[in-house]
């Protein structure tokens, strides 16, 4: 069984910082890409940032220059450092493991259950 678990959400004031972590565990051989997505109430889930196993990154325009995604391949962990947070960043943040290769030679797309980030004074 393969799981992806997020942590690090919480309440932060506008202009503040927060670091999210996501760990994938289970019968994993490799994960080609890991990413963060978010969904605010009444809105569709949207991409925040992704990173490949080779370190290539992609960011939504709304977070460029404020958020940084990084990855620890050895531990199948991805991080999202968020700075200069705005109220519009408030959402449930989800982690996804994409093209995750298992020991059963299957490729999976695995989502976490999400962690809530609230930016408010």
C-alpha positions in Angstrom: 0.0 0.0 0.0 1.2 3.5 -0.9 0.3 6.6 1.1 1.0 10.3 0.8 0.6 12.3 4.0 0.8 16.1 4.3 1.7 18.1 7.4 2.5 21.6 8.5 -0.8 23.5 7.8 -2.2 26.0 10.2 -3.2 29.6 10.9 -0.8 32.3 9.9 -1.0 36.1 9.6 -0.8 37.9 6.3 2.8 38.4 5.4 3.9 35.4 7.4 5.5 32.1 6.4 4.6 28.5 6.6 6.3 25.3 5.6 4.4 22.3 4.4 5.8 18.8 4.2 4.6 15.7 2.4 5.9 12.2 2.8 5.2 9.2 0.5 5.5 5.8 2.1 4.9 2.2 1.1 6.2 -0.1 -1.6 7.8 2.7 -3.7 10.6 2.3 -6.2 10.5 5.8 -7.5 8.3 8.9 -7.9 8.8 10.9 -11.1 7.0 14.0 -9.9 5.6 15.4 -6.7 3.4 18.4 -6.4 1.3 20.7 -4.3 -2.3 21.7 -5.2 -4.8 23.7 -3.4 -8.6 24.1 -3.2 -10.3 27.0 -1.6 -14.0 26.8 -0.6 -16.2 27.0 -3.7 -13.3 26.9 -6.1 -11.7 24.2 -8.2 -8.5 22.5 -7.2 -5.5 24.2 -8.7 -1.9 23.6 -9.2 0.5 25.4 -6.9 3.9 23.9 -7.7 5.5 20.7 -9.0 9.0 19.2 -8.9 10.4 16.3 -10.8 12.9 13.7 -9.5 15.5 15.7 -11.5 14.7 18.9 -9.7 12.8 20.7 -12.5 10.1 23.0 -10.9 6.9 24.6 -12.1 4.9 27.2 -10.3 1.5 28.8 -10.6 1.9 32.5 -11.5 0.1 33.5 -8.4 2.8 32.0 -6.1 6.0 32.7 -8.1 8.6 34.5 -6.0 6.7 33.7 -2.8 6.6 29.9 -2.7 9.5 27.4 -3.1 9.1 23.7 -3.7 11.9 21.3 -2.8 12.3 17.6 -2.6 14.3 14.9 -0.8 14.3 12.0 -3.2 15.9 9.6 -0.8 13.0 9.9 1.6 10.3 10.5 -0.9 9.5 13.8 0.7 8.5 17.1 -0.8 8.3 20.5 0.9 6.6 23.8 0.1 8.1 26.9 1.7 5.4 29.6 1.6 6.3 33.2 2.3 4.6 36.6 2.1 1.3 34.8 2.5 -1.9 36.4 1.5 -5.5 35.8 2.6 -6.2 34.4 -0.9 -3.6 31.7 -0.2 -6.0 30.2 2.3 -7.1 26.7 1.1 -6.7 23.0 1.7 -3.3 22.1 0.3 -3.0 18.6 -1.3 0.1 16.7 -2.1 0.3 14.4 -5.1 2.8 11.7 -6.1 2.7 11.3 -9.9 4.0 8.4 -11.9 4.8 6.6 -8.7 6.4 3.3 -9.5 5.7 0.5 -6.9 7.5 -2.7 -6.2 4.7 -4.5 -8.1 5.8 -2.6 -11.2 2.7 -0.5 -11.3 2.5 3.3 -11.9 0.2 5.2 -9.7 -1.1 8.7 -9.1 -1.5 9.1 -5.3 -3.1 12.0 -3.5 -2.9 12.9 0.2 -5.9 14.0 2.3 -4.8 17.6 2.5 -3.7 20.1 5.1 -5.6 23.3 5.8 -3.8 26.7 5.5 -5.6 29.8 6.8 -4.1 33.2 6.3 -5.9 35.7 8.5 -5.3 38.4 11.0 
